C-alpha cells in the first residue's frame, strides 16, 4: 500500500512540505462511495509513485483537517501543490479524471 495516512501530526511534513503534488482522499469507513473510489486511489498511488504522493484522511478521526479544508461531503479528493489546493472533486470520479487533477 503506497498511500500515506495523513493526520494533524504529520500533515505539514507529508503534505505542505512535499516536493511532489499530493492527492488527498477525505473518507470514512461507513461511506459507500468512499469504498468505491478507494481501489482507484490505491492504483493511482502505486502508478504515480515518485511523481505524486497519495494521502488518506479519515474525516471521523481528523475532524480538524476536514474542517480546515471545508469538507462537507465525502469522498472529497483534493490536490495540494506547493502548499496550495490546486484541484478538488467531490464524489466518485473515473480514474482518468483523478489523474488529470494531478497533472494540472
C-alpha positions as CSV (number, residue, x, y, z in Angstrom):
1,X,0.0,0.0,0.0
2,X,1.6,3.3,-1.1
3,X,-1.0,5.6,0.4
4,X,0.0,7.6,3.5
5,X,-2.3,8.0,6.4
6,X,-2.4,11.8,7.0
7,X,-3.1,13.1,10.5
8,X,-2.8,16.5,12.1
9,X,0.6,15.5,13.4
10,X,2.2,14.6,10.0
11,X,0.2,17.0,7.7
12,X,2.9,19.6,7.4
13,X,5.7,17.1,6.7
14,X,3.7,14.9,4.3
15,X,1.6,17.5,2.5
16,X,2.7,21.1,2.9
17,X,6.4,20.3,2.6
18,X,6.1,17.6,-0.1
19,X,8.2,18.1,-3.2
20,X,5.6,16.4,-5.4
21,X,1.8,17.1,-5.7
22,X,-0.3,15.3,-3.0
23,X,-3.7,13.8,-3.8
24,X,-5.7,13.8,-0.5
25,X,-8.6,11.4,-0.2
26,X,-11.0,12.6,2.6
27,X,-13.0,9.4,3.5
28,X,-14.8,7.5,6.3
29,X,-15.2,3.7,6.8
30,X,-19.0,3.9,6.8
31,X,-19.1,5.8,3.4
32,X,-20.2,3.6,0.5
33,X,-18.9,5.9,-2.3
34,X,-15.6,6.2,-0.4
35,X,-15.2,2.4,-0.5
36,X,-16.0,2.6,-4.3
37,X,-13.2,5.1,-5.0
38,X,-10.6,3.5,-2.7
39,X,-9.3,0.9,-5.1
40,X,-8.8,3.6,-7.8
41,X,-7.0,5.8,-5.3
42,X,-4.7,2.9,-4.4
43,X,-4.0,2.2,-8.1
44,X,-3.0,5.8,-8.6
45,X,-0.7,5.8,-5.6
46,X,1.1,2.8,-7.0
47,X,1.3,4.0,-10.6
48,X,2.4,7.6,-9.7
49,X,5.0,6.6,-7.0
50,X,7.9,9.1,-7.3
51,X,5.9,11.8,-9.2
52,X,2.9,12.2,-6.8
53,X,2.0,11.3,-3.2
54,X,-1.4,10.0,-2.2
55,X,-2.7,10.6,1.4
56,X,-5.9,9.4,3.0
57,X,-7.6,11.5,5.7
58,X,-10.3,9.7,7.8
59,X,-12.7,12.6,8.5
60,X,-14.0,10.9,11.7
61,X,-10.5,10.8,13.2
62,X,-9.3,14.1,11.7
63,X,-12.2,16.4,12.1
64,X,-9.9,19.4,12.4
65,X,-8.3,18.8,8.9
66,X,-11.8,18.1,7.4
67,X,-12.9,21.5,8.8
68,X,-9.8,23.3,7.7
69,X,-10.5,22.2,4.1
70,X,-14.3,22.8,4.4
71,X,-15.0,19.2,3.5
72,X,-18.8,18.9,3.5
73,X,-19.3,15.6,1.6
74,X,-17.2,12.6,1.1
75,X,-15.4,11.3,-0.7
76,X,-13.6,14.6,-1.4
77,X,-10.4,14.4,-3.5
78,X,-8.1,17.3,-3.3
79,X,-4.7,18.0,-4.9
80,X,-2.2,20.1,-2.9
81,X,0.8,21.6,-4.9
82,X,3.3,23.8,-3.3
83,X,1.2,24.1,-0.2
84,X,-1.9,25.2,-2.0
85,X,-5.1,23.5,-3.2
86,X,-4.9,23.2,-7.0
87,X,-7.9,20.9,-7.7
88,X,-10.9,19.5,-5.8
89,X,-13.5,16.9,-6.7
90,X,-16.4,15.6,-4.6
91,X,-17.9,12.1,-5.2
92,X,-16.7,9.1,-7.1
93,X,-14.7,10.0,-10.2
94,X,-13.2,7.9,-13.0
95,X,-9.5,7.2,-12.7
96,X,-8.5,9.4,-15.7
97,X,-10.3,12.4,-14.1
98,X,-8.4,11.9,-10.8
99,X,-5.0,11.5,-12.7
100,X,-5.8,14.7,-14.7
101,X,-6.3,16.6,-11.4
102,X,-2.7,15.7,-10.5
103,X,-1.4,16.9,-13.9
104,X,-3.0,20.4,-13.9
